[in-house]
Amino acid sequence: MVNANATASRSYRAIWRWHFYAGLFVAPFLLILSVTGAIYLFNDEIDDALYPQRRFVAAHAAAQPPSQMVRAALDAHPGTATRIDLPAAANRPAVVFVTPPHGDPVRVAVDPGTGTVLGSFVYTRTLVGLADTIHGSLMLGTWGSVAMELAACWALVLIATGLYLWWPRGRRRLGGILYPRLRNRGRPLWRDLHATTGFWATAFIAFLLLTGLPWAQVQGPLLQSITTRLGIGYPGSHSTYGAPSSTPMKTALGAAPWTMEAAPMPASSPGSGHAGHTMPAGPVDRSAIAGLDRVAAMLAQDYALPGGYRLFPPAGQTGVYTAYTYPDRPQGQRSLYFDRYSFRLIRQVGYRDYGAAGKAIELGVQLHMGNYFGLANQIVMLATCIAIVLLVVSGIAMWWKRRPTARLAAPPRTPDARIGGAIAILVVASILFPVLGASVLVVAIVDRLILAVRRRRARSGYPAPA
C-alpha cells in the first residue's frame, strides 16, 4: 500500500508539472482570447450602441439598385468595390467594401432607401474589429495566428491535466470539489475557486477551444483537407469543379463560410454571352457593377433572396458574380455563382449539400460566436469567458502564494512516475494537433536540459537554477 501511495504521489506531481508548464504559457493568451471573445459575442449590440448613425436607417418600402449604392460609395471613397452586403431588415443599411489605391480597406454604409452614404470606417479601427483581429492573430499576422493556435492546443492539455488533479481520490466531502469552501483564506481559497470553476466550466471551455480550431492557421487547412478527402466536408459532387487551377473561394473573395473556404471558384466564359463586354482601363469595372442589379433581381425573384446576403462582383474577365448567405443558423447557408456575361447560374451549394463534418463544424462555429440561440447562447458563452478569466487569475494567485523567492516554483520532476495513460493521451493529441506535437517535443527537451543542469549543479554543490 505504501508503494502504491508513493507511486500515485509521484504521478500526481508529474501531471502537476505539465499542468504548471501549460498554464505558464497559456495564461496570457487565454486572457486575451476570453476578453476579445466576450467583446465579439456582442458585436452587433456594441456597434449599434457606438455607431447608430451608420447602423440604422429609416424603414423603406423599396431599395435603390445595388449598382447605385456601390457608385455612391465609390464617389465618396474612390477605389475598387469588392463586395456589398445587402441587409435582411428594412431599417438596416447596405455596406459596400472598398479597397482604395492607398491605405486600409474601407467599409461604407449606404442607406438603401435613398442611396445616401451614411459614413465609413476601417474595420480594424473599431472596437469589435480590433477585438476580432486580436482574437485571431494578435494583430501579428501568420505568426500571431500560430501562437494563438498553440495556446488553444495547450489549453486542451490544461483541461486534461486539470481534471486529473481535481479528481477527488476518496474524498467524501464536496467542499473544494463541487463548490469552494469560502471560509478558507489565502491559497486554499484560490485553489478551491480554481478547481471548482474548472470542473463546472470544463465542457464549455473545451467546446470553445475545439470549435475555434477550424479557423486556426495550421489545424484549419489540415481539417479542411481531411474532411474534403473523406467526403464529409465540402460536397464531393463539386470537389473537382474547376480544379486544379481554380482559386479557393476564401482566397478569391477574402471571406466564405468555413466549409466553402477551399471550394474551387468557377469561371465565367467570355464567349458565352454578350461579346460587347470589355475590361475597363481603370480600377472601376463599370459593367461588373451594373450587372449587380440583374443578379440581385434574379436572387429575389428566382431564389427567394430579397436581402440578407453578401454579393461580390466578378474580378477580371473570367470572374463570376458570387452571393452567399451567412445566417445565425447555418441551415440557411447558400452560395451561388453566376456567369458575368450570360448571368447563367453556374453552381449553387447549400448547407444540405455539406458532409457530416462540414455541417457539424458550421453548427459549432455559430454556437462558438453566440449566434445560434440568440441571447441565451451569448450569455452561456460569456459565462465561459468569465470562467476562463477566473481560472487564469486563481491559477496565478496560487502560484504567487507558493513560489519560493526568485523561482518559478515548478514541482520537482519525477521520471519514475507511472503516467503511461497520460502520456498516451498526450501522444494521440500531438498527432491530432501538429502544432501541439511540435511544442511538446520542445518542452520535453527543455525539461530534460533543466533536469541535467540541476543534477550537475547538485553534484558540484551549487544551488539549482530557478
CORQUI-V732912 format. One record per run of one state. SS is the DSSP state (@ for helix, = for strand, . for the rest). FROM is the first residue (numbers start at 1). TO is the last residue. Records with the same first field share a line. If there is no record, write none. Layout:
SS=FROM-TO  FROM-TO
//
This chain:
.=1-1  42-42  51-51  55-65  77-79  87-93  100-105  111-116  122-122  126-126  138-140  167-174  176-178  180-186  214-218  230-235  239-247  254-257  261-263  265-285  303-308  313-319  325-329  333-333  340-344  354-355  369-374  403-419  433-433  461-466
@=2-41  43-50  52-54  66-76  123-125  127-137  141-166  187-213  219-229  236-238  249-253  258-260  286-302  330-332  351-353  356-368  375-402  420-432  434-460
==80-86  94-99  106-110  117-121  175-175  179-179  248-248  264-264  309-312  320-324  334-339  345-350
//
